[in-house]
């Protein structure tokens, strides 16, 4: 699967949303990628996972590690395609932890897998967890890179597709000025 095909599937599955969205970074955007809608179909999840695994196979990871919640399904599919183990990191405050008896052995090679990278913050926290566990983090992979300038990681970064979407700080957001209601469709809620 190429990037253009993946983005077509996002559109067909209603997973590329238009509106006024609060991103995890605190910034606002007029479009949002709701990967859960695409990955809800196991056959599509498998195809997307195989495409991303193809970009990461050369790193020979024995573990795929994903931040919960967005990276869980695609991380599992990438691990399946690579024949690797899969774990997900759970947020506790401002860091991620391994729970539920999951363990990464010191020296194990791993890749971090996300669904969508905007600022790269969750992937960076997941890389820090890998470091704390003594793993060798080889790369970061995502279905879609929407970081515009490219997220900065201390390891190589690969994405199946790139999408240049507007991202604005709240104080200069044209949708806020126009009074368009703000929503947060991701896994971390909005109070207002």
C-alpha positions as a LaTeX table, in Angstrom:
\begin{tabular}{lrrr}
\hline
Residue & $x$ (\AA) & $y$ (\AA) & $z$ (\AA) \\
\hline
Unk1 & 0.00 & 0.00 & 0.00 \\
Unk2 & 1.32 & 3.41 & $-0.99$ \\
Unk3 & 0.67 & 6.67 & 0.82 \\
Unk4 & $-1.92$ & 7.92 & $-1.65$ \\
Unk5 & $-3.89$ & 4.69 & $-1.27$ \\
Unk6 & $-3.79$ & 4.95 & 2.53 \\
Unk7 & $-5.10$ & 8.54 & 2.44 \\
Unk8 & $-7.84$ & 7.45 & 0.01 \\
Unk9 & $-8.89$ & 4.77 & 2.51 \\
Unk10 & $-8.96$ & 7.34 & 5.34 \\
Unk11 & $-11.36$ & 9.42 & 3.22 \\
Unk12 & $-13.52$ & 6.44 & 2.17 \\
Unk13 & $-13.85$ & 5.24 & 5.77 \\
Unk14 & $-14.85$ & 8.68 & 7.05 \\
Unk15 & $-11.64$ & 8.82 & 9.07 \\
Unk16 & $-10.46$ & 12.18 & 7.69 \\
Unk17 & $-12.70$ & 14.63 & 9.53 \\
Unk18 & $-13.40$ & 18.30 & 8.79 \\
Unk19 & $-14.23$ & 20.76 & 11.61 \\
Unk20 & $-12.41$ & 22.53 & 14.47 \\
Unk21 & $-10.29$ & 20.17 & 16.53 \\
Unk22 & $-8.18$ & 20.41 & 19.66 \\
Unk23 & $-5.04$ & 18.36 & 19.22 \\
Unk24 & $-3.15$ & 16.68 & 22.05 \\
Unk25 & $-0.45$ & 19.36 & 21.65 \\
Unk26 & $-2.99$ & 22.05 & 22.57 \\
Unk27 & $-2.98$ & 23.43 & 19.04 \\
Unk28 & $-6.02$ & 23.59 & 16.79 \\
Unk29 & $-6.63$ & 22.15 & 13.32 \\
Unk30 & $-9.39$ & 22.20 & 10.72 \\
Unk31 & $-8.93$ & 18.50 & 9.92 \\
Unk32 & $-8.43$ & 15.41 & 12.05 \\
Unk33 & $-7.37$ & 11.86 & 11.27 \\
Unk34 & $-9.52$ & 9.44 & 13.28 \\
Unk35 & $-7.52$ & 6.26 & 12.69 \\
Unk36 & $-9.89$ & 4.18 & 14.83 \\
Unk37 & $-12.48$ & 4.43 & 12.04 \\
Unk38 & $-10.03$ & 3.11 & 9.45 \\
Unk39 & $-8.56$ & 0.43 & 11.70 \\
Unk40 & $-12.01$ & $-0.79$ & 12.80 \\
Unk41 & $-11.97$ & $-3.03$ & 9.74 \\
Unk42 & $-9.46$ & $-5.81$ & 10.46 \\
Unk43 & $-8.64$ & $-6.35$ & 6.77 \\
Unk44 & $-7.74$ & $-2.67$ & 6.37 \\
Unk45 & $-5.79$ & $-2.69$ & 9.63 \\
Unk46 & $-3.80$ & $-5.69$ & 8.40 \\
Unk47 & $-3.02$ & $-4.02$ & 5.06 \\
Unk48 & $-1.96$ & $-0.79$ & 6.76 \\
Unk49 & 0.17 & $-2.72$ & 9.24 \\
Unk50 & 1.90 & $-4.64$ & 6.46 \\
Unk51 & 2.67 & $-1.38$ & 4.63 \\
Unk52 & 4.26 & 0.16 & 7.72 \\
Unk53 & 6.05 & $-3.08$ & 8.60 \\
Unk54 & 7.63 & $-2.97$ & 5.15 \\
Unk55 & 9.22 & 0.35 & 6.05 \\
Unk56 & 10.49 & $-0.92$ & 9.43 \\
Unk57 & 11.56 & $-4.51$ & 8.64 \\
Unk58 & 15.18 & $-3.56$ & 7.97 \\
Unk59 & 15.60 & $-2.55$ & 11.62 \\
Unk60 & 14.94 & $-6.18$ & 12.70 \\
Unk61 & 12.98 & $-5.37$ & 15.86 \\
Unk62 & 11.95 & $-8.11$ & 18.26 \\
Unk63 & 9.43 & $-5.76$ & 19.89 \\
Unk64 & 6.99 & $-3.16$ & 18.62 \\
Unk65 & 6.04 & $-0.60$ & 21.28 \\
Unk66 & 3.13 & 1.82 & 20.82 \\
Unk67 & 1.63 & 4.58 & 22.92 \\
Unk68 & $-1.94$ & 3.89 & 24.01 \\
Unk69 & $-4.47$ & 4.48 & 22.78 \\
Unk70 & $-3.95$ & 5.58 & 19.19 \\
Unk71 & $-1.03$ & 3.30 & 18.40 \\
Unk72 & $-2.44$ & 0.07 & 19.83 \\
Unk73 & $-4.20$ & $-1.42$ & 16.81 \\
Unk74 & $-1.63$ & $-0.40$ & 14.21 \\
Unk75 & 1.25 & $-1.37$ & 16.51 \\
Unk76 & $-0.24$ & $-4.83$ & 16.93 \\
Unk77 & $-0.65$ & $-5.21$ & 13.17 \\
Unk78 & 2.92 & $-4.09$ & 12.50 \\
Unk79 & 4.21 & $-6.57$ & 15.11 \\
Unk80 & 2.16 & $-9.36$ & 13.51 \\
Unk81 & 3.59 & $-8.54$ & 10.07 \\
Unk82 & 7.15 & $-8.45$ & 11.47 \\
Unk83 & 6.81 & $-11.57$ & 13.62 \\
Unk84 & 7.67 & $-9.45$ & 16.69 \\
Unk85 & 6.14 & $-9.14$ & 20.14 \\
Unk86 & 3.85 & $-6.20$ & 20.80 \\
Unk87 & 3.44 & $-4.03$ & 23.88 \\
Unk88 & 1.65 & $-0.78$ & 24.48 \\
Unk89 & 2.67 & 2.00 & 26.82 \\
Unk90 & 0.08 & 3.57 & 29.11 \\
Unk91 & 0.12 & 7.20 & 30.13 \\
Unk92 & 0.60 & 8.07 & 33.78 \\
Unk93 & 0.83 & 11.82 & 34.24 \\
Unk94 & 3.41 & 13.12 & 31.79 \\
Unk95 & 5.14 & 9.80 & 31.08 \\
Unk96 & 4.39 & 6.37 & 29.69 \\
Unk97 & 4.79 & 3.11 & 31.58 \\
Unk98 & 4.65 & $-0.59$ & 30.79 \\
Unk99 & 1.97 & $-2.36$ & 32.81 \\
Unk100 & 0.07 & $-5.65$ & 32.86 \\
Unk101 & 3.23 & $-7.72$ & 33.31 \\
Unk102 & 4.79 & $-6.53$ & 30.05 \\
Unk103 & 8.60 & $-6.52$ & 30.00 \\
Unk104 & 11.21 & $-5.50$ & 27.51 \\
Unk105 & 14.62 & $-7.04$ & 28.08 \\
Unk106 & 17.71 & $-4.84$ & 28.16 \\
Unk107 & 19.33 & $-4.74$ & 24.74 \\
Unk108 & 16.22 & $-5.79$ & 22.79 \\
Unk109 & 15.74 & $-3.97$ & 19.50 \\
Unk110 & 12.41 & $-2.24$ & 19.13 \\
Unk111 & 10.51 & 0.17 & 16.97 \\
Unk112 & 7.92 & 2.66 & 18.20 \\
Unk113 & 4.73 & 2.69 & 16.14 \\
Unk114 & 2.03 & 5.38 & 16.11 \\
Unk115 & $-1.05$ & 5.91 & 13.99 \\
Unk116 & $-0.53$ & 9.64 & 13.32 \\
Unk117 & 2.40 & 11.90 & 14.22 \\
Unk118 & 1.67 & 15.61 & 14.60 \\
Unk119 & 4.26 & 16.94 & 17.06 \\
Unk120 & 5.83 & 13.59 & 17.91 \\
Unk121 & 5.26 & 14.07 & 21.64 \\
Unk122 & 3.74 & 10.65 & 22.38 \\
Unk123 & 6.35 & 8.86 & 20.30 \\
Unk124 & 9.13 & 10.73 & 22.12 \\
Unk125 & 7.69 & 9.72 & 25.51 \\
Unk126 & 7.51 & 6.13 & 24.27 \\
Unk127 & 11.15 & 6.31 & 23.16 \\
Unk128 & 12.07 & 7.51 & 26.67 \\
Unk129 & 10.26 & 4.51 & 28.14 \\
Unk130 & 12.25 & 2.22 & 25.84 \\
Unk131 & 15.47 & 3.87 & 27.06 \\
Unk132 & 14.45 & 3.39 & 30.71 \\
Unk133 & 13.83 & $-0.29$ & 29.98 \\
Unk134 & 17.31 & $-0.61$ & 28.44 \\
Unk135 & 15.99 & $-1.36$ & 24.95 \\
Unk136 & 17.67 & $-0.31$ & 21.72 \\
Unk137 & 15.14 & 1.91 & 19.96 \\
Unk138 & 15.89 & 1.62 & 16.25 \\
Unk139 & 13.16 & 3.71 & 14.58 \\
Unk140 & 9.76 & 5.36 & 14.82 \\
Unk141 & 7.02 & 4.55 & 12.34 \\
Unk142 & 3.56 & 5.98 & 11.71 \\
Unk143 & 0.75 & 5.52 & 9.27 \\
Unk144 & 0.54 & 9.27 & 8.65 \\
Unk145 & 3.05 & 12.05 & 9.24 \\
Unk146 & 1.15 & 15.32 & 9.61 \\
Unk147 & 4.03 & 17.11 & 11.34 \\
Unk148 & 4.61 & 19.53 & 8.43 \\
Unk149 & 8.27 & 20.26 & 9.20 \\
Unk150 & 8.88 & 16.68 & 10.23 \\
Unk151 & 8.90 & 15.55 & 13.82 \\
Unk152 & 12.35 & 15.43 & 15.37 \\
Unk153 & 13.30 & 12.03 & 16.75 \\
Unk154 & 16.74 & 10.75 & 17.83 \\
Unk155 & 16.16 & 7.72 & 15.55 \\
Unk156 & 14.98 & 7.42 & 11.91 \\
Unk157 & 11.30 & 8.17 & 11.25 \\
Unk158 & 9.19 & 6.52 & 8.54 \\
Unk159 & 5.55 & 7.05 & 7.57 \\
Unk160 & 3.38 & 5.41 & 4.96 \\
Unk161 & 1.82 & 8.78 & 4.04 \\
Unk162 & 2.37 & 12.47 & 4.69 \\
Unk163 & $-0.41$ & 15.02 & 4.93 \\
Unk164 & 0.10 & 18.76 & 5.27 \\
Unk165 & $-2.72$ & 19.98 & 7.52 \\
Unk166 & $-3.09$ & 23.42 & 9.09 \\
Unk167 & $-2.19$ & 23.61 & 12.77 \\
Unk168 & $-2.63$ & 26.85 & 14.73 \\
Unk169 & $-1.98$ & 27.98 & 18.30 \\
Unk170 & $-5.34$ & 28.77 & 19.98 \\
Unk171 & $-4.52$ & 32.49 & 20.19 \\
Unk172 & $-4.19$ & 32.77 & 16.39 \\
Unk173 & $-6.72$ & 30.13 & 15.31 \\
Unk174 & $-9.01$ & 31.47 & 12.55 \\
Unk175 & $-11.72$ & 28.97 & 13.52 \\
Unk176 & $-11.77$ & 30.28 & 17.10 \\
Unk177 & $-12.09$ & 33.85 & 15.78 \\
Unk178 & $-14.99$ & 32.70 & 13.58 \\
Unk179 & $-16.73$ & 31.10 & 16.59 \\
Unk180 & $-16.62$ & 27.53 & 15.21 \\
Unk181 & $-17.21$ & 25.08 & 18.11 \\
Unk182 & $-14.11$ & 23.17 & 19.22 \\
Unk183 & $-14.13$ & 19.37 & 19.57 \\
Unk184 & $-11.63$ & 16.75 & 20.72 \\
Unk185 & $-12.28$ & 13.43 & 18.98 \\
Unk186 & $-9.10$ & 11.70 & 20.26 \\
Unk187 & $-8.61$ & 9.51 & 23.30 \\
Unk188 & $-8.04$ & 12.35 & 25.76 \\
Unk189 & $-11.21$ & 14.32 & 26.43 \\
Unk190 & $-12.09$ & 17.98 & 26.40 \\
Unk191 & $-13.77$ & 19.60 & 29.40 \\
Unk192 & $-15.50$ & 22.49 & 27.67 \\
\hline
\end{tabular}
